[in-house]
Amino acid sequence: MSWQETIIAAHTAVTEAVSHARRLQSDRYFVWQEDGSNDLAAGNGRGERAMTGVTDLYTKIEFDPWGDALGESLSGFGISWSLVLVEYEEDTGFYHWSWDWEVVC
């Protein structure tokens, strides 16, 4: 499975309300985007490569169970992750969660 398929599978294991790099018109959805790579140099070349990225959850539910479910799903697919933000955005009325993740290519 490619890294893209792995990331998509981890998200869709929680919900089909997911998009790559663009916001959906909904009250509850994930948006994910890759932001670079983290390569392990070895023997004058690349020994291993990992893609890094971020996932954002936008929800109107204060303690949304999708937050915990995404962490469990990422771990289940062997994706390392860190929850880096949970905030309420007064101007939109959304709770915004954000995870950084890294998946081996």
N, C-alpha and C positions, 0 to 999 in steps of 0.2 A: 504494500500500500504506500503511495506517495505521501509526502508530508501534508500536502493539501487535502488529500482524501482523509488522512488521519484527523486533521483539525476539523474538517466538516463533519466527520462521523462523531467526534466528541461533542460537538454542538447539537447535532440533530438527535443524539441520544437523549438530550434534554427537551428539545423542541424543534419544530420546523420553522419557527419564527427567527430566522437567522439570515444575515446578509454579509457578503464580502464588501467591505469598504463603503457602503452607503446606508443611510438611515431608512428604516421602514416606516410606513404610516400606520402605526399601531400604538397601543398603550403598554406593550410589553414585548421586547425583542432584544436579540443579541446582534452586535456588529463586530466583525473581526477583521484584522488586517495584519499582514506581515510587515516587519519594519527593518529587517536585515538578517544577517547570519552571524553565527558564532563558530568560526572554524578552528579546529585543533590542528596545528601544524605538526608534521612528523616526517622525518626523513627527507627534508628539503621539498616537501609538498604538503598536501592536505590529507591528514590522517582520518579525520572525521568532520562532518559538517552538521550543524544544527541551525534550523531557521528559528528566528525570534519574532514575536509579534505581540499583539494586544487584542483583548476582547473586552467589549463594553456591553453591559446590560442596562437598558433603559426600561424602567418599570414604574407603575403608579402604586405598586404594592410595597409598603414600608419594609417588611421583613420577608421578602420574596424567596420562596423555597428554591427557585431556579438558581440563586446564588450558591447555595450549598451543593445543589445537584451538578452545577457546572464543574466545580472543584473535584467532586467525586468522579465525574465523567473524564475530565482531563487526566487525572491520576490513573484511571482504569485503562486509558489508551497509552499510558507510558509517557505522558507529556508533563514536563516539570512546569510549575506555575507558582505565581505569587499574587495574592489579592493586594492591590496597591491603593485602592480608593473606594470609599462608599460615601456618597454625599447626596444631599437633597438640593435640587436646583429649583429655587423658588420661581424663577422666571418661566420655567416650563412645567413645573409640577411633577417632574420625574425624579425618582431616585436613580442615581447613576453609580453603577459598580464598575470597576475596571480591574482586569487581570493582565499581568505580563506572563507570557508563556514561551517555552522553548521546546522544539521537537526535533529529534534526530532525522536527518534526511537520508 
